[in-house]
């Protein structure tokens, strides 16, 4: 997987264009894509939390975090 870094001014322009594109069709597609990504992140978070809760319930160790793309934080209940 390739990693790309953008300077702050480019990120600001991308953030602005995500909500203010001149073509309404492009704007709708960008919003739909953002909603899809946001929903997928919520579902991944819930799946990981369910898995970790199961490990804790079975008194199994939590594996060390690893990722090839992105890590997310999961809040665990007190043991």
C-alpha positions, -999 to +999 in steps of 0.1 A: +000+000+000+013+034-008+012+063+017+006+098+005+012+130+025-002+164+015+008+198+028-017+216+050-028+241+023-037+212-001-057+194+027-076+226+034-085+229-003-096+193-004-118+198+027-133+229+012-140+213-022-156+183-005-185+206+005-184+234-021-179+218-055-192+238-085-209+208-102-239+196-082-235+160-096-199+158-084-210+173-050-236+146-045-212+119-054-186+132-030-211+134-002-223+098-010-187+086-009-180+104+024-212+088+040-201+054+027-167+057+042-181+071+075-206+042+078-178+016+070-156+031+098-185+028+123-192-008+113-155-017+115-153-001+150-183-021+161-170-053+147-136-049+164-152-039+197-174-070+195-144-092+189-123-077+217-153-080+241-155-117+232-118-122+238-121-104+272-152-125+281-133-157+273-103-144+294-080-145+263-052-120+256-059-089+234-034-091+205-011-063+198-025-038+173-013-041+137-024-026+105-013-022+069-035+008+064-051+024+095-056+018+132-087+028+151-092+033+188-116+010+206-128+017+241-128-014+262-149-020+293-130-021+327-118-057+334 
